[in-house]
């Protein structure tokens, strides 16, 4: 009886558990089907989710061992879209939820915090938004949380530190901001922390060093600052440390040398300074070291890497390291494969120690100061795939042994001083894909053997001295995509075989001496996007096959001898630039050119094109450069061009265009250069031009414009050049021109301007090239303000009605080397500093004087006549001669007086003194009378015919001393003129 009761009890218990388990499974099934309804399932991952089937067989589900509960959902990479249903929280036994790599949107349901058994939550690589739910703090058993690569924002929640079982925390590639919470230090079992590519700020918290089991710490591409915590050296299990692309500063802590298990250290793109601790270089398990793009310095020649045979990648580029290449970079057992030392200040010859690195695959020490010739032993680097030695000072020729680098894929030697020819051995490099030798001093022919490098995809020989022909067998390079031979001395025609390089996208042959016509095989280059043949001697019509090149975007065939129609160039509707300047093309512009809606630059200048400008060009709304100058275009400027509102250069000079200058030009707000010169435009210059606030150059010269200069021209505050000469413009020169403060060239000549020269022109202190307002009807005086134009080199005010004097202040224009004031009514003295100019600069005025013209007349008593040396000498001789005669005459008189006195004395002695005394007094009065005697303190100025006072006193001056004084004065006067 007791056994029967026990059996009944056991049956009831089993039945209860069966009903409970079936109820649990039934409950999970209900919620899962409801969750399914929230998703879009284009890949059919839910195809077997049906209440009629066993839930444990449904795609993506994992049940418990007793098949009673759903413990895992894995729908990763299933193409799902839609939002995550909060009903997932009803799958209470869930331990793993993986919805990663789908297209889910919306927010992370906070209800997920109710899944107390959850150990792994993987939602990365979706489009989820919002914040990290604070309810995650309740996921006490969570070990893996990866929700990165979403659009999540906000700060990392501080309660993350309560998830004490967490091993993996992945929050990378989101938009998190704020600081790294110090509470992360509570995650004692954390071994992977990934915070890359966010907007985190602040410093790296010291508390991270409490994560003693941390193996992987990545926080690159944030905005972290401050110094590297030296305490990171305590993380003895750390294998990966990636803090690249932040703004960390200071030095690399020497404590990092304690990271004995470190394999990957990346600190690139920070602001670190100082030298690299030698012990860090020698970390025994280090495989990848990247310290590039910092401000590190020091001599690295003595660096010893021999203690680390595991090092595979060394990146020290873009710092300020000095010295030579590290002497002990690798040994026979080294695994070193990649070395990047570009952008430093390393010097010396090619490091021969590198030849001991047989494992080396990539070697880059471009942008340094290495010099001398490349060694022939370079052939020892048998595994080398990429050699980048560009932007150094290597010289000499390329060693032929370079042809033995059989694995070489790319060779960058540009911007050095390499000379000589390309060795023919280069043709052995069957894997060579990229060959850049541009900006060197190489010469000779391009070897035919080069075309044996069948893998070549890019060739750039720009800026050398290669001569001869382009190899006729170049068509063998079936993989060629880029061919740049610009700026060499190549000659002859383009080989026919070039048309068989059917993958060619860029062909640049400009600045050579190539000749002949283009062959029809050009039409085979169906992938060509850029064709540049400028500055050669190509001739003939363009082959019609060019019309087949439907992918062309850039064409520059300027400065050649092509003729005929440009129509073959218009097969592509993708053109962005077309330049056929300086050829002999003729005929009208095909309207099909306007079908390339992306055209930005059209240059058709200096040809023989004619007809009218097509109206369809108004559809080119991206056009910014239009040059139709020096052709034979007729008609008016079409109104439709006003739609080209991005145009900055509008050049139609030297044509036969007519009509008025259209006011719609004022709507072109981007216009920087407008050249309508040498046409037949008539009517006024529209005031709307003053709306082109970015205009730098305005040339409307040599047309038939009439009316005045609009006041609005003064609004062009950026204007550098204004050319309005040779029109029929009239009226006063507007004072508002003074607003064009940046003018350095102003030409208004050969018009009919009247009125005075505006003094405001003197405020244009940047005027330098010329100020030319000649051949008008300007009146008034020359403004004193023009003396402010101290930079001016040429000034032409000739052929006007100006009067008054030339302001003395104009002499301050010391930069002038050309001056013309002729044909006016100017008078007065020319400023002395202008004496260096020729006479014809001042002729045909009323009464200008002074050098270089005739001397000005001086007032009486003040002015000295300028005499030649011959005249001065004649005067001196005449004065000396006259003085001699006078002296002789005086001696004669004195002798007579003495004789008479003696006779009188004798007579007086004989007859008394009365009569003799009277007679002596009478003679004395005659000799020394007021009129009849020449005083000894005067001399004759023969030029002025009057007496000049000597400067000496009467006491000590004789006639000879006055004559001597006069002679010296004249000599000094003449010397001062010389």
TITI-55181 format. One line per 3 residues: number of its first residue (from 1); their letters; for each residue x, y, z of C-alpha. Coordinates in steps of 0.02 Angstrom, whole numbers, m for minus. Each point is the difference from the previous one (the first is absolute). Example, Ala and Ser with C-alpha at 12.3 -4.5 7.8 and 13.67 -1.06 7.14 Angstrom:
2
1) AS) 615 m225 390; 69 172 m33
***
This chain:
978
1) XXX) 0 0 0; 145 118 42; 86 m43 m163
4) XXX) m158 40 m96; m10 170 81; 182 36 m41
7) XXX) m27 m45 m183; m153 111 m10; 96 142 78
10) XXX) 147 m23 m121; m120 m3 m148; m82 161 58
13) XXX) 172 82 24; 63 m52 m172; m160 59 m78
16) XXX) 21 167 87; 177 23 m63; m50 m55 m174
19) XXX) m140 126 m3; 119 135 69; 133 m34 m130
22) XXX) m125 m9 m140; m74 161 68; 172 84 0
25) XXX) 36 m55 m177; m174 53 m51; 27 167 84
28) XXX) 168 29 m89; m80 m50 m165; m135 130 23
31) XXX) 121 141 34; 122 m49 m135; m136 3 m131
34) XXX) m50 170 62; 182 57 m8; 12 m67 m177
37) XXX) m141 114 m55; 107 153 35; 132 m52 m127
40) XXX) 9 7 m189; 73 m163 m62; 55 10 m183
43) XXX) 113 m152 17; m133 m115 74; 90 m39 161
46) XXX) m170 m19 87; m66 m121 m129; m12 m145 124
49) XXX) m62 101 148; m170 m80 21; m104 m48 151
52) XXX) m24 m172 m79; 186 m42 8; 117 m29 144
55) XXX) 66 169 57; 172 m73 28; 13 m32 m188
58) XXX) m36 180 m48; 140 91 m92; 115 97 112
61) XXX) m63 m70 165; 93 m99 132; m94 m94 136
64) XXX) 57 m62 168; 66 m177 14; m168 m61 65
67) XXX) m86 87 m148; m111 95 121; 58 179 m27
70) XXX) 73 111 m137; 172 55 60; 73 73 m159
73) XXX) m55 105 m150; 127 21 m142; m69 95 m149
76) XXX) 165 82 m46; 25 56 m180; m174 m53 m51
79) XXX) m49 156 m98; m131 49 129; m69 175 14
82) XXX) m126 80 115; 16 29 186; 40 m109 150
85) XXX) m158 m46 93; 0 29 188; m93 m168 11
88) XXX) 169 m87 m7; 3 33 186; m133 m138 18
91) XXX) 127 m132 m54; 57 m2 179; 124 m143 m16
94) XXX) 96 85 m141; 188 m9 22; 59 58 m172
97) XXX) m79 126 m118; 88 34 m165; m86 118 m123
100) XXX) 162 72 m69; 37 48 m181; m178 36 m53
103) XXX) m90 160 m43; m96 24 159; m56 175 49
106) XXX) m80 84 148; 62 m4 178; 66 m139 110
109) XXX) m148 m54 107; 36 35 184; m102 m157 38
112) XXX) 154 m102 m46; 61 44 175; m126 m128 65
115) XXX) 93 m147 m77; 91 m45 158; 78 m158 m74
118) XXX) 70 91 m154; 185 m31 m24; 29 63 m178
121) XXX) m85 148 m84; 56 31 m179; m86 143 m92
124) XXX) 149 73 m96; m6 56 m183; m178 61 m12
127) XXX) m80 172 m8; m58 11 180; m17 171 79
130) XXX) m20 77 170; 93 m30 162; 67 m151 92
133) XXX) m147 m52 112; 40 27 184; m97 m161 32
136) XXX) 153 m95 m62; 64 16 178; m113 m146 48
139) XXX) 86 m120 m121; 109 m69 138; 49 m156 m97
142) XXX) 46 92 m160; 172 m48 m64; m3 68 m179
145) XXX) m76 167 m49; 30 51 m181; m114 139 m61
148) XXX) 125 98 m107; m15 53 m182; m168 81 27
151) XXX) m64 177 13; m5 2 189; 35 165 88
154) XXX) 18 71 174; 125 m48 133; 59 m170 53
157) XXX) m104 m38 154; 96 m2 161; m101 m148 64
160) XXX) 94 m104 m128; 118 m31 146; m135 m107 84
163) XXX) 14 m134 m134; 137 m85 96; m1 m159 m106
166) XXX) 34 96 m161; 142 m69 m107; m30 92 m164
169) XXX) m63 179 m20; m17 59 m180; m64 177 m24
172) XXX) 101 48 m155; m60 93 m155; m142 96 81
175) XXX) m24 181 48; 31 m10 186; 66 156 84
178) XXX) 55 49 173; 143 m82 92; 50 m180 28
181) XXX) m83 m38 167; 122 m45 137; m125 m133 57
184) XXX) 68 m111 m138; 139 m35 122; m122 m107 100
187) XXX) m10 m127 m141; 133 m115 71; m26 m137 m129
190) XXX) m4 114 m153; 120 m59 m134; m61 100 m151
193) XXX) m47 185 0; m39 75 m170; m48 185 m4
196) XXX) 67 45 m173; m74 132 m115; m111 101 115
199) XXX) 11 178 66; 65 m39 172; 95 138 87
202) XXX) 103 25 156; 144 m104 61; 25 m187 12
205) XXX) m55 m43 178; 133 m74 112; m131 m124 64
208) XXX) 13 m101 m160; 158 m75 71; m112 m89 126
211) XXX) m63 m108 m144; 142 m119 34; m55 m129 m128
214) XXX) m12 127 m142; 77 m66 m161; m72 118 m131
217) XXX) m24 187 26; m49 102 m154; m58 180 11
220) XXX) 66 69 m164; m84 138 m100; m72 97 143
223) XXX) 42 167 78; 96 m61 150; 132 115 69
226) XXX) 129 12 136; 149 m113 27; 11 m187 m17
229) XXX) m25 m74 174; 162 m84 52; m106 m118 104
232) XXX) m53 m87 m162; 167 m88 18; m77 m102 141
235) XXX) m119 m91 m117; 109 m154 m11; m122 m95 m112
238) XXX) m21 141 m125; 31 m56 m179; m83 139 m102
241) XXX) 8 186 39; m75 113 m132; m17 184 43
244) XXX) 28 69 m175; m72 163 m65; m34 95 160
247) XXX) 84 154 70; 106 m86 131; 158 93 47
250) XXX) 157 m20 101; 127 m138 m16; m17 m188 m18
253) XXX) 15 m66 179; 151 m110 29; m117 m110 105
256) XXX) m70 m68 m164; 157 m107 m5; m85 m108 134
259) XXX) m135 m54 m124; 91 m162 m34; m147 m79 m92
262) XXX) m37 151 m111; m15 m47 m183; m83 154 m75
265) XXX) 38 180 48; m81 139 m101; 19 180 54
268) XXX) m5 84 m171; m79 170 m30; 26 78 172
271) XXX) 110 139 67; 130 m104 87; 173 74 21
274) XXX) 172 m52 56; 97 m157 m42; m59 m180 m7
277) XXX) 55 m97 156; 124 m130 m60; m78 m135 109
280) XXX) m167 24 m89; 86 m34 m166; 64 m164 69
283) XXX) m163 m70 69; 26 m186 m33; m171 m43 m75
286) XXX) m35 162 m91; m60 m34 m177; m72 167 m55
289) XXX) 64 171 55; m79 158 m73; 55 168 71
292) XXX) m25 100 m159; m70 177 m15; 62 66 167
295) XXX) 136 122 50; 124 m131 57; 184 36 m24
298) XXX) 173 m64 33; 135 m94 m94; m59 m175 m44
301) XXX) 162 m62 m76; 46 m97 157; m169 m85 22
304) XXX) 23 m186 26; m142 m113 m53; 99 m161 2
307) XXX) m76 m53 165; m171 m9 m82; m10 m124 m140
310) XXX) m191 5 0; m10 179 m62; m92 3 m166
313) XXX) m53 182 m24; 94 158 51; m84 167 m37
316) XXX) 91 158 56; m55 114 m143; m36 187 14
319) XXX) 101 44 153; 164 94 23; 122 m142 17
322) XXX) 179 35 m52; 157 m97 m37; 11 m145 m118
325) XXX) m96 m161 m20; 6 m114 154; 158 m104 m13
328) XXX) m72 m154 85; m175 m4 m66; m6 m183 m41
331) XXX) 100 m159 3; 4 m161 m98; m145 m67 103
334) XXX) m103 158 m8; m182 m6 m53; m2 185 m46
337) XXX) m112 26 m151; m54 183 1; 108 153 39
340) XXX) m71 176 m14; 117 143 45; m63 133 m120
343) XXX) m18 184 43; 147 19 120; 171 81 m12
346) XXX) 102 m156 m24; 156 17 m106; 148 m92 m69
349) XXX) 15 m130 m136; m115 m146 m33; 14 m108 158
352) XXX) 100 m154 m44; m56 m82 162; m171 m21 m78
355) XXX) 74 m125 m120; 2 m122 148; m191 1 5
358) XXX) m48 m137 m123; m178 m2 65; m28 184 m42
361) XXX) m151 30 m112; m40 186 17; 135 133 22
364) XXX) m50 182 11; 121 136 50; m66 133 m118
367) XXX) 3 184 46; 168 m2 87; 174 63 m41
370) XXX) 85 m157 m64; 125 26 m140; 128 m82 m114
373) XXX) m27 m146 m115; m109 m152 29; 111 m152 32
376) XXX) 4 m145 m121; m19 m116 150; m182 52 10
379) XXX) m33 m159 m97; 21 m96 164; m175 53 54
382) XXX) m79 m142 m96; m170 12 86; m19 186 m23
385) XXX) m169 47 m74; m7 188 32; 149 118 m3
388) XXX) m36 184 41; 154 111 m7; m82 156 m72
391) XXX) 32 178 60; 182 m22 48; 163 52 m83
394) XXX) 56 m163 m76; 112 28 m149; 91 m100 m131
397) XXX) m80 m129 m111; m118 m142 38; 100 m159 30
400) XXX) m38 m134 m130; m14 m124 144; m168 75 43
403) XXX) m65 m114 m136; 34 m148 115; m135 51 125
406) XXX) m118 m125 m78; m140 28 127; m1 189 m17
409) XXX) m175 70 m26; 23 187 27; 154 109 m20
412) XXX) m9 182 57; 159 99 m40; m75 168 m45
415) XXX) 67 169 57; 183 m47 15; 153 45 m104
418) XXX) 18 m165 m91; 88 13 m167; 39 m112 m145
421) XXX) m110 m118 m96; m129 m127 54; 94 m166 5
424) XXX) m63 m127 m125; 0 m130 140; m156 80 68
427) XXX) m92 m99 m132; 23 m156 107; m120 62 134
430) XXX) m152 m98 m51; m97 45 158; 37 186 m8
433) XXX) m162 97 1; 47 179 49; 155 92 m63
436) XXX) 18 181 55; 161 86 m56; m66 177 m20
439) XXX) 95 157 52; 175 m69 m26; 137 39 m126
442) XXX) m8 m159 m100; 36 0 m185; 18 m112 m149
445) XXX) m131 m103 m87; m141 m92 84; 59 m180 m24
448) XXX) m105 m119 m102; 31 m130 137; m114 99 115
451) XXX) m147 m63 m100; 44 m178 57; m63 47 174
454) XXX) m171 m70 m41; m74 42 171; 34 186 m13
457) XXX) m155 102 39; 76 171 41; 149 89 m80
460) XXX) 50 177 48; 158 74 m77; m53 182 15
463) XXX) 134 134 8; 155 m90 m63; 104 15 m159
466) XXX) m50 m156 m93; 25 12 m186; m40 m102 m154
469) XXX) m160 m88 m40; m136 m74 107; 33 m188 m13
472) XXX) m92 m69 m150; m43 m157 100; m88 93 140
475) XXX) m160 m86 m53; 64 m157 87; m42 79 168
478) XXX) m178 m65 4; m23 46 184; 57 180 m19
481) XXX) m120 121 84; 107 155 26; 133 67 m119
484) XXX) 85 166 41; 144 54 m112; m27 187 17
487) XXX) 144 127 m2; 135 m99 m87; 85 16 m168
490) XXX) m87 m142 m89; m28 16 m186; m83 m88 m144
493) XXX) m179 m62 m14; m107 m91 128; 19 m187 m39
496) XXX) m147 m84 m83; 12 m141 127; m49 116 142
499) XXX) m179 m29 m53; 16 m179 63; 25 58 180
502) XXX) m188 m15 17; m1 23 189; 86 168 m12
505) XXX) m91 134 98; 129 141 8; 110 51 m146
508) XXX) 110 152 32; 130 41 m134; 5 190 14
511) XXX) 157 108 m9; 102 m106 m120; 50 13 m183
514) XXX) m122 m130 m64; m65 24 m175; m105 m77 m136
517) XXX) m185 m31 2; m103 m105 119; m40 m172 m65
520) XXX) m172 m76 m6; 57 m131 128; m32 132 135
523) XXX) m180 m51 m19; 40 m168 80; 39 83 168
526) XXX) m179 m16 56; 41 21 187; 102 159 m24
529) XXX) m54 139 119; 144 124 m19; 86 50 m163
532) XXX) 139 129 15; 105 38 m154; 34 186 25
535) XXX) 160 90 m54; 55 m116 m139; 1 11 m189
538) XXX) m144 m114 m43; m89 49 m158; m139 m45 m118
541) XXX) m184 m28 33; m57 m102 148; m44 m181 m41
544) XXX) m186 m33 0; 30 m153 109; 28 116 149
547) XXX) m188 20 4; m8 m179 65; 85 47 163
550) XXX) m156 13 107; 88 11 169; 109 151 m31
553) XXX) m14 132 137; 157 106 m31; 70 49 m170
556) XXX) 148 117 m20; 76 7 m175; 46 185 5
559) XXX) 153 75 m85; 13 m118 m147; m35 15 m186
562) XXX) m165 m91 m13; m128 65 m122; m173 m41 m60
565) XXX) m150 m29 111; 0 m34 187; m152 m113 m20
568) XXX) 97 m166 25; 37 55 179; m183 7 46
571) XXX) m48 m183 6; 3 0 190; m137 81 102
574) XXX) 111 m8 154; 120 141 m43; 51 115 141
577) XXX) 145 87 m88; 31 35 m183; 154 101 m52
580) XXX) 44 19 m185; 84 170 17; 124 58 m131
583) XXX) m35 m118 m144; m78 33 m169; m172 m75 25
586) XXX) m135 79 m106; m187 m1 m24; m137 31 126
589) XXX) m7 m71 176; m105 m160 m7; m152 17 111
592) XXX) 31 m181 57; 135 67 114; m138 60 116
595) XXX) m55 m180 29; 144 m21 124; m96 71 147
598) XXX) 152 m14 115; 109 116 m103; 94 120 112
601) XXX) 136 67 m116; m15 37 m186; 152 77 m84
604) XXX) m14 26 m187; 108 156 m15; 121 42 m141
607) XXX) m76 m105 m139; m99 42 m157; m171 m45 67
610) XXX) m147 105 m58; m188 17 7; m100 46 153
613) XXX) 15 m63 177; m125 m145 17; m151 37 107
616) XXX) 12 m176 72; 151 53 103; m124 74 122
619) XXX) m32 m179 58; 179 m15 67; m42 54 176
622) XXX) 166 m66 69; 106 103 m119; 131 107 87
625) XXX) 125 37 m140; m49 54 m175; 132 58 m125
628) XXX) m53 38 m179; 131 135 m28; 91 33 m164
631) XXX) m119 m85 m119; m127 67 m125; m161 m12 99
634) XXX) m139 119 m46; m169 50 68; m49 46 175
637) XXX) 31 m85 166; m151 m115 22; m113 33 149
640) XXX) 3 m185 40; 179 16 65; m74 88 151
643) XXX) m45 m174 64; 185 m38 20; 2 80 171
646) XXX) 159 m89 57; 109 76 m135; 156 87 64
649) XXX) 96 32 m163; m94 70 m150; 122 35 m143
652) XXX) m64 44 m173; 129 130 m54; 63 22 m178
655) XXX) m156 m55 m91; m133 91 m101; m136 m3 130
658) XXX) m123 143 m2; m151 72 87; m1 74 173
661) XXX) 90 m64 152; m142 m99 79; m59 52 174
664) XXX) m23 m183 49; 189 m11 22; m34 82 167
667) XXX) m91 m157 59; 159 m105 m12; 49 13 182
670) XXX) 152 m113 m17; 75 101 m143; 183 38 28
673) XXX) 59 43 m176; m101 81 m138; 88 35 m164
676) XXX) m107 71 m142; 141 99 m80; 34 18 m187
679) XXX) m178 m26 m58; m138 110 m69; m104 24 156
682) XXX) m92 166 7; m112 95 118; 34 33 183
685) XXX) 93 m104 125; m144 m69 106; m5 53 181
688) XXX) m44 m181 46; 183 m47 m24; 25 84 168
691) XXX) m92 m147 79; 142 m121 m42; 80 21 170
694) XXX) 136 m131 m32; 59 77 m162; 189 13 m11
697) XXX) 24 49 m181; m116 100 m113; 58 26 m179
700) XXX) m122 83 m120; 132 99 m96; 1 28 m188
703) XXX) m186 m8 m32; m126 135 m43; m72 32 171
706) XXX) m77 169 35; m72 93 148; 83 17 169
709) XXX) 82 m120 119; m137 m54 119; 22 54 180
712) XXX) m30 m181 53; 174 m48 m62; 58 64 169
715) XXX) m86 m150 81; 132 m116 m75; 109 2 153
718) XXX) 100 m153 m57; 40 69 m173; 184 m9 m49
721) XXX) m7 47 m184; m117 121 m89; 23 26 m187
724) XXX) m122 117 m88; 119 81 m124; m40 32 m183
727) XXX) m187 21 10; m115 150 m17; m35 19 185
730) XXX) m35 175 60; m46 103 152; 99 18 159
733) XXX) 107 m138 73; m106 m54 149; 68 38 172
736) XXX) m65 m170 55; 150 m80 m87; 88 41 162
739) XXX) m95 m147 76; 99 m123 m106; 141 m3 125
742) XXX) 85 m155 m71; 25 68 m177; 177 m22 m62
745) XXX) m36 38 m184; m117 138 m63; m16 45 m183
748) XXX) m128 131 m56; 93 74 m148; m66 47 m172
751) XXX) m176 42 52; m93 166 18; 4 26 187
754) XXX) m17 178 61; 15 92 163; 141 m9 127
757) XXX) 99 m151 52; m90 m63 157; 115 21 151
760) XXX) m71 m167 60; 116 m85 m125; 137 45 122
763) XXX) m74 m121 126; 34 m148 m115; 165 m35 85
766) XXX) 15 m175 m73; 14 70 m177; 161 m69 m69
769) XXX) m3 m52 m183; m71 159 m77; m118 146 19
772) XXX) m43 55 m176; m133 133 m28; 82 76 m154
775) XXX) m85 62 m159; m158 64 80; m67 175 33
778) XXX) 41 12 184; 22 174 75; 57 76 162
781) XXX) 162 m28 92; 91 m160 40; m62 m52 173
784) XXX) 129 3 139; m75 m166 60; 83 m93 m143
787) XXX) 161 15 99; m69 m139 112; 19 m128 m140
790) XXX) 175 m47 55; m6 m172 m82; m46 68 m172
793) XXX) 118 m46 m140; m81 89 m148; m102 160 m4
796) XXX) m76 71 m158; m102 161 9; 46 61 m175
799) XXX) m112 76 m132; m127 82 114; m41 181 47
802) XXX) 87 m1 169; 73 164 64; 94 66 148
805) XXX) 166 m65 62; 64 m174 26; m17 m28 188
808) XXX) 171 m8 83; m69 m143 107; m8 m112 m154
811) XXX) 187 m14 19; m36 m129 135; m50 m124 m136
814) XXX) 171 m80 m2; m65 m163 m75; m47 87 m163
817) XXX) 98 m59 m151; m117 72 m132; m82 172 7
820) XXX) m95 100 m130; m73 172 37; 16 67 m178
823) XXX) m132 91 m101; m84 95 141; 5 180 63
826) XXX) 117 m29 145; 124 133 55; 129 33 131
829) XXX) 149 m98 56; 9 m188 m19; 40 m91 164
832) XXX) 186 m34 4; m25 m188 25; m81 m7 m173
835) XXX) 159 58 m85; 40 m183 m40; m143 m10 m126
838) XXX) 18 48 m183; m55 169 m66; m147 m72 m96
841) XXX) m81 m43 167; m32 187 24; m6 80 m173
844) XXX) m147 94 m75; m49 88 160; m19 188 31
847) XXX) 153 44 99; 80 m148 87; 182 23 43
850) XXX) 137 m84 94; 94 m159 m40; m15 m88 m118
853) XXX) m74 156 m86; 81 173 m7; 47 79 166
856) XXX) m125 112 85; 38 194 6; 51 61 175
859) XXX) m53 167 80; 123 150 m3; 128 m3 138
862) XXX) m32 m183 38; 26 m105 m154; 163 m58 m77
865) XXX) 10 m38 m184; 63 m173 m36; 150 7 m116
868) XXX) 101 m126 m91; 180 m30 49; 60 89 m159
871) XXX) m104 157 36; 59 5 179; 181 m12 m54
874) XXX) m26 140 m126; m72 113 132; 145 m33 118
877) XXX) 126 40 m138; m93 160 m44; m3 58 181
880) XXX) 185 m38 25; 43 91 m161; m106 151 49
883) XXX) 74 5 174; 175 m5 m74; m40 144 m116
886) XXX) m72 101 144; 150 m36 109; 120 55 m138
889) XXX) m105 155 m26; 5 39 185; 187 m24 2
892) XXX) 10 118 m146; m106 130 93; 101 m21 158
895) XXX) 159 20 m98; m66 160 m79; m57 65 167
898) XXX) 168 m41 75; 86 90 m144; m112 151 18
901) XXX) 20 m5 187; 186 m2 m21; m10 143 m122
904) XXX) m117 89 118; 117 m35 142; 142 72 m100
907) XXX) m107 145 m53; m60 23 176; 172 m7 61
910) XXX) 36 131 m123; m158 102 13; m96 m48 160
913) XXX) m136 m128 38; m167 88 m31; m40 m37 m178
916) XXX) 74 m175 1; m102 m52 150; m159 56 m84
919) XXX) 46 m86 m161; 37 m162 94; m169 4 83
922) XXX) m85 24 m167; 90 m148 m78; m40 m104 150
925) XXX) m184 40 m20; 1 m52 m185; 90 m159 31
928) XXX) m108 m53 149; m163 82 m52; m169 m79 31
931) XXX) m27 m56 m180; 168 m11 m76; 85 m119 121
934) XXX) m26 m186 16; m9 m46 182; 104 m143 59
937) XXX) m147 m86 86; m103 m24 m162; 10 m107 m159
940) XXX) m98 m11 m163; m127 m136 m26; 10 m13 m188
943) XXX) m163 m92 m14; m104 123 99; 96 158 m41
946) XXX) m5 65 177; 110 3 152; m2 m138 130
949) XXX) 66 29 174; 149 m100 60; m31 m84 162
952) XXX) 163 58 75; 28 158 100; 81 149 m83
955) XXX) 152 m7 113; 88 m152 m70; m67 m23 m176
958) XXX) 97 37 m155; m59 m12 m179; 89 m165 m26
961) XXX) m79 m76 154; m173 46 m64; 36 m73 m170
964) XXX) 64 m160 80; m154 m12 109; m112 18 m150
967) XXX) 93 m134 m94; m16 m125 142; m184 41 23
970) XXX) m36 m40 m181; 100 m160 9; m94 m56 155
973) XXX) m164 46 m83; 39 m105 m153; 61 m146 106
976) XXX) m165 m4 93; m93 m20 m164; 113 m140 m54
***
